[in-house]
Amino acid sequence: MKNVIVLSCSTGQGHNSCAEAIKSYFEEKNINCEVSESLEFISPGFAKFISWGHNFIYRHIPWFFRWGYNFSERHPGVLNSGSAINMVLTAGAGRLYEHLAAGGYDTVICTHVFPSLALTAALRKYPLSVQTAFVDTDYTFSPGTEFSDLQWYFVPSDSLRGDFERRIAAPHRTVTTGIPVRGEFWTRHTRDEARRMLNIDVRAKHLLVMCGSMGCGPIMKLLRRVTDGAPRGIVVTAICGTNERLRRKLERRYAGDGRVHIVGYTGDVSLYMDSADLYITKPGGISVTEAAAKNLPMAFIDLVSGCEKYNMEFYTDLGAAITDTSVDRLAQRCVQLLTSGDELRKMRSALEDYRQPNGAELIYYELSKGTEQ
């Protein structure tokens, strides 16, 4: 394995983050690796439209995402090789083949079901000697995956292997690796070190709030409920990501309140996790895996359900997270966790026992074996 391309899809930043984690690890091993937006092989305008549409739906009409995901689960045929949707998603198969052939790649990795379908179509029509792989970025079998035909399927947990092995064409090459996250999440500062670096009181209990890179969800209401009911000794950091409107509103609301830190887009998420006692987040596959790598207990806001429902269930069943359908009750439970301490220790212990695997490392190991055979 010498020349690798990772095909991602900008429907949220999770798939891109996973792709970049793979790229970074492979480059540390002196493997040439690039990341490409798969939908651009259809057209750059189409890729931008899908990315914009996903972000708009996530922020403003999350019920539509939930409906669409649930519909595709109930009617998997909407993504099969003869469907209109599949024809659209594989329209760039010829251009994808030309790019792979011209680039001399020996390995192609997909971090989303869309490029896995396009790659399957390309290789059926234009055979090419490459090693192919799909990386599952959620703790479930995503609709449409069964219509791909790749050599390797890398899954987050042993609990998913049975489902994959029943439903894909390559059951003997389903491997549990975990979801790849960036290398910084595998390094840790002590809690006190991280807090001093971020100017956060080392004596306080620290609640970190972040709902994805888009800063979606009821963050303002949640902060209000937490701060209204929190005793002294609890501080809150809200990371707003790319949501500048939310950042400005929160800064006005909490100006002068030393208990609340408002942060915009930041490259220090890993450090903030090191500093936190509890993490409120939407259960995106990458977000929860990053927290698990840090042994950081979680509280989930279920914004869109769909695939995120399965991520949420995985970690709540593990005993490493809590959730509630009510923002008021979730805020109250978070305050109770921070003030008692015992349950937080149990949640952290559950994560330590689980031992989140390093996805990028294990994927590199498996694909290296594949090229040696």
N, C-alpha and C positions, 0 to 999 in steps of 0.2 A: 504494500500500500504506500503509494508515493504522492498521488495527485487526487485530491478529494474535493467534491463540491457538495455543499449542504443547500438543499432547496427548502426555503421557508415560505411564509405567507403572512402578510401584514394585516391579519384579522386580530388586532390586539398585539401587544408587544411580547407576549409569552413565547410564541413560536420563534420569534426572532432572537429573544434572549437565550432560548435553548440552543439555537443554531450557533450563536456567538460563543456560547460555553463550549460547544464541541470544537469549533474553530480554534479557540484559544488553547485548549488542551492538546489538540493535534499538532498545532504549531510548536508547542513546547517539546513535542516529540520529533521535531524536524520534518513534519509532514506538510507539504503544500496544501493549504485548505482555503477555500473561498466560500462565501455565503451569497446566494442569489435569490431575489424575489421571484418566485415561480410564476406568479400571475402576469409578470411582464412579458413572458413568452407568448401570451395571448395578445396583449398590447399594454404599453405603459399607462395609457388612459384607463383601461379596464382595471389595472392593479390599483390605481389611485382611487377610482370610484368604489371598489369593494372595500378598501381600507377606510375611506370616509364613511361609507354606509355602515360598516360594522361599528365604528366609533359613535356615530349618531344614534344608532339603535341602542347601544349599550348605555349611553348617557341619558337618552330621552324617552325611549320606548322599550325598556328591557323585557316587557311582557311579550313583545314580538319575537325576540331571540328565543325565549322560553318556548313559545308556540312552535317556532320553526324547528327547533331541536327535537322537541317531543314528536312533531309530525314525522320527521325523518327517522326517528326510532320506530315509530309505528308502521311506517311505509318505507322500508329500506330500498325498495326498488326505484325510488326517485333519483338514486345516484348510480344505478347500474349502467353497464356499458351501452345500453340502447336508449337511455333516457335523454331528454333534452338538456337537463342540467349537466350530465356527464359530457355530452357533446360540447357544451360551452367550455367546461373546465379542461377538456383535452384538446381544445382548438389550437393550442400552441405546441402540440406534440412534435410537429415537424421542426419547428424552430428550436425546441428543446434538444432534439436529437442532433441537429446541426451544431449547436453550442457544445454538447458533450463530445461529439466526434472531433471538433476543431480544437477543443481544449485538452484532449488526450487524457481525460479523467479515468482512473481505474476504480473509483468508488463514488457512489451517489447516495446521499443520505437525505431523507425527507422528514421534516419536523411538523408536517401537517398532512391531513388526508388529501387535500387538493393536489399538491405536487405528486403524491404517491399514485393518484389516478392518472395524471398526465404522463408520469414516467412509465407506468404500466402500458399505456396506449402507445407511447413512443417506441418502446422496446418490442412490442408485438409487431409493429409495422416496420421498424428499422432495427433489426438485431444488432446489438453492440456488446462487446465483451467487457462488461463492468460488473462490479459487485454492488448490490443494491440493498438499501435498508430503510425501514420506517421506524421512527422514534415516537412513541405515544407520549403526549405531553399532558394527559389527564388520567385520572385513576379510574378509567372505564374504557370499554371498547366503543370507539366513536363510529357513528353511522357512516357508511361508505367504505370503511376500511376493508370489508370483506370483498370489495370489487377491485382491490389492488392485488398485484401478484409480484411481490418482491422476495428477495432471498432471506432477509433477516427482519425480524420484528422484535424491537426492544421495548419492554413493558416496565411500568413502574413497580409492580409488586407481583409476588408469586400468586396472589389471589386472583390475578387477571389471566394467568397463563392458560387455564382451562378454557376460558371463553375464546381467547385467541386461537388456541389449537383446534377448537371445534369449527371455527368460522373462516379461517384463512387457508391459502393454498400451500403454505410452507410451515406446517405445525412443528416439524423437527427443528426449525430454526427460530423458535420463539424463546427469547432469553430475558430473564429478569435482570435489569441493570439499574433501575431507578431513573428519574428524570434528570437530565444534565442541567446544572446551574453553574454560574460563573465561579471561578476559582476563589474569589474573595470570600465567598460564603463558606468555604472550607477552612478559613483562617479565623482566629478569634482573638479579640482583645478581652481582658477581664472587664466585668461590668463597670468597676470604678474607673479603669483607664478610659473606656469608651465615654463615660459620662464627663470626665474631666476634659476630654478632647472636644466634646459637644457643648460644654458649659451647662450641664444638667446636674442638679443637686445629687450627690452620691448617697445621701441619707434617705432620699425619697423612694417611693414605689413609682416606677415609670411605666405608663401605658402608651404604647405606640399605636397610632391609627393611620392606616394607609389602604385605600381601596383601588389598587391597580395604578398603572402609569397615567390613566385618564382622570384620576381623582373623582370617581363617580360614587353614587350612593348617598345615603342620608348622613353624611359626615357632620354637617352643622347641627342637626338635631341630636345626634349621638353625643357630640361634645357638650352640648347644652345640658343634656341629661346627666352625663358623667360629672361635670363640674358642679352642677346644682346639688348632687347627692354625695359628692366625695368629701371625706374628712380631710383635715390637714395632713400633709405628708404624701399626697398623691400628685404627681405631675403628669401632664399629657403632651405628647408631640403628635401633631397632625401633619402628615406629608401629603400635599395636594397634587403632586405630579405636574402634568401639563395643564391642569385646570387653573388658569390664572384668575378667572373670575371668582372661584371659590377661595383662592388664597387671599385676594383683596378683601373679600367679605369677612373672612375669619380674622384677618389682621385688624380690621376696624372693630370687630366685635370684642376681641380679646386684647386690645391695646392696653398695656399697663398691667395685665394679669400675669404675674410671674409663674403661675401654675401651668400656663398653656404656651407651648412653643409652636409657631406656625412656620412650616417649611414649604417652599415651592419645589420645583424639580431639583433633585439632588443625586449626586453620584455616591452619597454616603449611606445608602440604605443598609448595607452590611454593618456599618458602625452603629447605626441607630438600633439595629436588631441586637447587637452586642450589649447595648445600654439598657435594653427593655426587660421588664418582668413579664409583660403580657402584650400580645399583638392582636389588634382588631383589624381584620382584613376581609375582603371578598375571597372566596375559596378558589382562586385561579390555580391551575396546576403548578405554575412556576412559583408563585407567591408562597404556597403552602410548603413546597419542597425546599425553598430557601430557608424558611423558618425552621423546618424539621432538621436541616443541616446544622442549624444553630442551637438545636434543642430548646426552641422558644415556644412556650405555650400559646395557643391561639384562641380567638373568639371570632366567629364567622357571621358576616352579614350576607344572607342569601339574596343577592340582587337579581340574578337572571336565571337561577336554577340550571336547567340543561345539564351540560357536562360538569358544571361546578357543583351540582348536587352530589355527584359521586365523590368528588374530592373532599367535600365536607363530611360525607358519611364515613369515608376512609379514616380520617383523623379523629372524628368524634368517637367512632367505634374503637379506635386505638386507645382512647382515654387521654388524648393529647390536646383536645380542643372542646369548646362549648359552642352552642348556637342557640338562637331563639327567634321566633317569628316576629316578636315585638322588639322594637328599638328600645323602648323604655325598660323592658325586662332585661334585655341584653346589657344595657348600661348598668343596671342595678347588680346583675350577676358579676360583671367585671369589677365593680367596686368591692363587692364581697370577696372575690378571689384575691384582690390586692391587699385587702385588710386582714384576711385570715392567714394566708401563706401556705397552709397545709395542703390544700387542693392543688395549688400551683406547683408545689414540690412533687406531688404525685403525677401531674401532667408532664413535668420536665423529666421525671424518671421514666415515664412511658416512652418518651422520645429517645431517651438514652438506651432503653432496652431494644427499641425498634432498630436503631442504628441505620439511619438513612444512607443508602449506598451512594457512592460517587458515580453518577451516570456516565459522564464523559470518559472517565477512566475505564470503566467496564466496557463501554462501547468500543473504545480504541483497542482494548485487549481482544475482544471477540472478532473485530474486523481484521486485525493483524493476523489472527489465526487463520481467518478465511482466505487471505491472500497467500498464505504459506502452503495451503493444501494443494 
